[in-house]
Amino acid sequence: MSSSQPFVPSSPISPSAGHLRKSKFTHKHLSQLALSSTTNPLRVIAHIDLDAFYAQCEGVRLGIAEDQPLAVQQWQGLIAINYPARNYGLTRHITINEARKLCPHLIMQHVATWKEGDAKWAYHEDAFAHIATHKVSLDPYRLESRRILACIKDVLPAPPVQRVEKASVDEVFLDLSAQIHTILLERYPELNGPAPYDDPTECLPRPPTTALDWNTDALVDLDSDQTEDDDPDWDDITMLIGSEIVRSVRATIRERLKYTCSAGIARNKMIAKLGSSHKKPNQQTIVRNRAIQQFMSGFKFTKIRNLGGKLGEDVVAKFETEHVERLLDVSLSQLKSKLGDDTGSWVYEIIRGEDTSEVNSRTQIKSMLSAKSFRPTINSYEQAIRWLRIFVADISARLVEEGVLEHRRRPKTVNLHHRQGGQMRSRQAPIPSGRAVDDVLLFDIAKSLLGQVIVDGRAWPCANLQLSVGGFEEGPTGNRGIGGFLVRGDEAKAVKHSLQESEGQASSNGGSRPDKRPKSSIQMFLSRQGTSHGENEEDHSCNHSDLDSFRGSSSPLNASKDKHQSENHQDQRVPLDLCSDETASPDVGNKSSPDPIAWINKGNVEMVNTYCCKDCGETLPLASKTEHQDWHFARTIAADEKLTSSKGGLTSTQAKPTVAIAPKKPGASKNTAAHTQKRMEKGQSRLAFS
């Protein structure tokens, strides 16, 4: 029987229930943002790319208007073209004659060159006509790149929050995650509290912001299943903050150095790099997490970093496509079967926008090369030497940038490559570790390597010559120069005055300066044979019962030593570790062992810090134990040599008679036999064997 009353929900849905929705990101994601975790979905990476960098460098240097078509010339071709010139259809690597036809008012500036015999690169008006005697120099662009990188680092917070990777002369990666985390907590105080129930997997509250102002940034369209009407989540908030930071960096570069640059902002390096070239020049592109598939599907995968070259050609040949959109339909198993497990898995993830590569604050270079192809060829040692001098100057300037002068890094090897005809020969030499890496050292090594090539024969004519350094290693850290151990000025005067006062007091009191510690050598050890031990035989004889009361007289070792003493009553020295009549325990006659701590507290600390030799019974400071044992060892060697010479040149093995050794007594020391052979104890005599 049905009820006539309509159904009423027990918990009516409130209009404000939407505000209680949770974010899909957790407190753990928020904490990982501060650590710049590479797998964090809130991560923000930016890629800054200078617009037509070489052309901009020449335009800024020459003061040319930005709307003036400009190209950088190298010999008979163009290697950089600014954007006003590109509007006329100019592209790189076209000839200068073709460029003049397309744009008659084009300004062409040749790159700086090293002139044969010169010690410094320079701009030469007729460089394009002297390819045989000039070498291209990119140092002006490296210097400007260094200034731009310093400007970027100056805008960002100091390390470790700052993470900047120089990808090339005109590209920089920024990991903004840690900086964004700090700003996020300042703008949204509700995120500062601990996670509910102390559970880091609890979801964050939704952002209170429902509309975001992206300023003039280029936003990539969202995926097909996403709409702009959806409320933003925390990944959108972090992207927005990242875009603000990058906009500030670009504005500072523009203001201080007059350069424009484009930028891409995304959750990893691969997408950020694609984004920086999406809208050029002088713009920045935001690729939100909700727009990755839409953004990636429009690319050819051969344009993706590390998917060009042979790997890209292999993928195109096997799947008959170069578009990401079509490759997305290929399953993981198919990719693995045709490309291999590792490569197939990597391609599957990369075309879906997954990249966990880290932004390295310091990308270490492995080698530096300076080379020249000769047209026409060179045919003399003098010509080769002039080019080696240019190569050395080129490499030295780049070593300075790498931190060689500050001893941060240094190369270990120098390599010379020489091509004569169709044969390339190489020679290598190490760089001495004790010398500074400078022009003089590198030039000397390069000349030596060239000499080796010439000695081998068939060195001329030479078509190509290359000089490189490699094997870079980190320099020592934490070291101080000798100046750090010296005192200067007033401090030095004060030390000298105090020393003079102490010497004056010592002379007035009749005292003398302590003797210097003698050098430790085998001759000094042997010279003590007739003095030290003869004088100390009576002074350092020990009372065996004294130490027994400290150690306990019931041990088998002590009992064995007592028996040995009774048999050799003429020698009162016992091989104990500690012995001194002056510091003997007062409880000598007591059979029970006293408290060791109390015994030490009664003034016997000195006895603990002494050492009594088991071979001669001499009591010495514990610090000289090793030196004293070395003396015994040296004395044994001297005795063996003397015995060998007395036997008419027989070896020590031939000279020593074979003696049957009696079984050891229970509790006897393991080294007793060895000590007996080393040195005759008092009251003993050596038996004569026939």
FENLIN-V302327 format. One record per pair of residues at least 12 apart in sequence whose ideal C-beta (glycine too) atoms are under 6 Angstrom apart, sorted by the first residue. I is the first residue (numbers start at 1). GAP is how many residues later the second one is. D is the distance in whole Angstrom. If there is no record, write none. Layout:
((I/GAP/D) (I/GAP/D))
This chain:
((21/185/5) (22/181/4) (23/180/5) (23/181/4) (23/183/5) (23/210/5) (23/211/6) (25/179/5) (25/209/5) (26/175/5) (26/177/6) (27/168/4) (27/173/5) (27/175/6) (28/172/4) (29/13/5) (33/144/5) (33/148/4) (34/144/6) (34/147/4) (36/139/5) (36/141/4) (36/142/5) (38/318/4) (38/320/5) (39/317/6) (42/193/6) (42/196/5) (43/134/5) (43/224/5) (44/132/5) (44/133/6) (44/136/6) (44/194/5) (44/198/4) (45/130/6) (45/223/6) (45/224/5) (45/227/5) (46/128/4) (46/130/6) (46/200/5) (46/217/6) (46/219/5) (46/226/6) (47/126/6) (47/217/5) (47/225/4) (47/226/5) (47/229/4) (48/124/5) (48/213/5) (48/215/5) (49/122/5) (49/213/5) (49/227/4) (50/120/4) (50/211/5) (51/209/5) (51/230/4) (52/28/6) (52/30/5) (53/117/4) (54/18/5) (54/26/4) (54/87/6) (55/15/5) (55/17/5) (55/25/4) (55/27/4) (56/203/5) (57/84/5) (57/87/5) (58/14/6) (58/51/5) (60/198/5) (67/17/5) (69/15/5) (69/16/4) (69/34/5) (69/37/5) (70/12/5) (70/37/5) (71/14/6) (71/35/6) (71/37/5) (72/37/6) (73/35/5) (73/37/5) (74/37/5) (75/53/6) (75/56/5) (76/19/6) (77/16/5) (78/14/6) (78/16/6) (78/21/6) (83/198/5) (85/18/6) (85/21/6) (88/14/5) (88/15/4) (89/13/5) (90/12/6) (110/17/5) (110/18/5) (111/25/5) (112/25/5) (112/28/5) (113/14/5) (113/21/4) (113/23/6) (113/24/6) (114/21/4) (114/23/5) (114/276/4) (115/19/6) (116/17/4) (116/270/5) (117/269/5) (121/16/4) (121/18/6) (135/237/5) (135/255/6) (139/258/6) (141/28/6) (145/24/5) (149/17/6) (151/102/6) (151/105/6) (152/97/6) (155/94/5) (155/97/5) (157/22/6) (161/17/5) (161/18/5) (163/12/4) (163/196/5) (163/198/6) (165/194/5) (165/195/5) (165/198/6) (173/96/6) (173/186/5) (175/184/4) (176/66/5) (176/69/6) (180/58/5) (180/61/5) (180/62/6) (183/58/5) (207/30/5) (210/21/5) (212/20/6) (212/28/5) (217/26/5) (217/67/5) (217/69/5) (218/61/4) (218/65/6) (218/67/5) (219/67/5) (220/67/5) (220/71/4) (220/75/5) (221/73/5) (222/68/5) (222/69/5) (223/67/6) (223/70/5) (223/71/5) (226/64/4) (235/54/5) (239/47/6) (239/49/6) (242/23/5) (243/22/6) (243/43/6) (246/17/5) (246/19/6) (246/38/6) (260/21/6) (260/22/4) (262/14/5) (262/18/5) (262/19/6) (262/21/6) (263/13/5) (263/21/4) (264/12/4) (264/21/5) (265/21/5) (266/21/4) (267/22/6) (268/87/4) (269/86/6) (269/88/5) (270/35/6) (270/85/4) (271/16/5) (271/82/6) (273/32/6) (275/12/5) (292/61/4) (296/28/5) (296/57/5) (297/27/6) (297/28/4) (299/25/5) (300/22/5) (300/23/6) (301/23/5) (301/50/6) (302/20/5) (318/20/5) (324/27/5) (327/24/6) (332/16/5) (335/12/6) (335/13/5) (367/101/5) (367/103/4) (368/27/5) (368/30/5) (368/101/5) (369/99/4) (370/21/4) (370/24/4) (370/25/5) (370/97/5) (371/95/4) (372/15/6) (372/93/6) (373/91/5) (374/89/6) (377/84/4) (377/85/6) (377/86/5) (378/84/5) (379/81/5) (379/82/5) (384/66/6) (387/78/6) (388/58/5) (391/76/4) (392/47/6) (392/50/5) (392/51/5) (395/74/6) (396/43/5) (404/33/5) (407/68/4) (408/67/5) (409/63/5) (409/66/6) (410/27/5) (410/65/6) (411/58/4) (411/59/6) (411/60/6) (411/61/5) (412/19/6) (412/59/4) (413/15/6) (413/17/6) (413/57/5) (413/58/5) (414/15/5) (414/31/5) (414/55/6) (415/13/5) (415/53/5) (416/33/4) (416/51/6) (417/49/4) (418/35/5) (418/47/6) (419/44/5) (419/45/4) (420/38/6) (420/42/6) (427/22/4) (427/25/5) (427/26/6) (429/16/5) (429/20/6) (446/21/6) (520/107/6) (522/112/4) (525/106/4) (525/109/5) (526/108/6) (526/112/6) (533/83/5) (536/82/5) (540/78/5) (540/79/5) (541/31/5) (541/32/5) (542/32/6) (542/34/6) (542/37/3) (543/41/6) (544/30/5) (545/43/5) (546/38/4) (546/39/6) (546/42/6) (547/29/6) (547/31/6) (549/36/5) (549/38/5) (549/39/6) (550/35/6) (552/41/5) (556/111/4) (557/110/6) (560/107/4) (560/108/5) (561/13/6) (570/112/6) (570/113/4) (571/110/5) (571/111/4) (571/112/6) (573/44/3) (575/39/3) (576/36/5) (577/35/6) (578/29/5) (578/34/6) (579/33/5) (580/27/5) (583/21/5) (583/24/4) (585/14/6) (609/13/5) (611/14/5) (615/17/5) (615/60/6) (615/64/6) (636/42/5) (640/12/5) (643/12/6) (657/32/4))
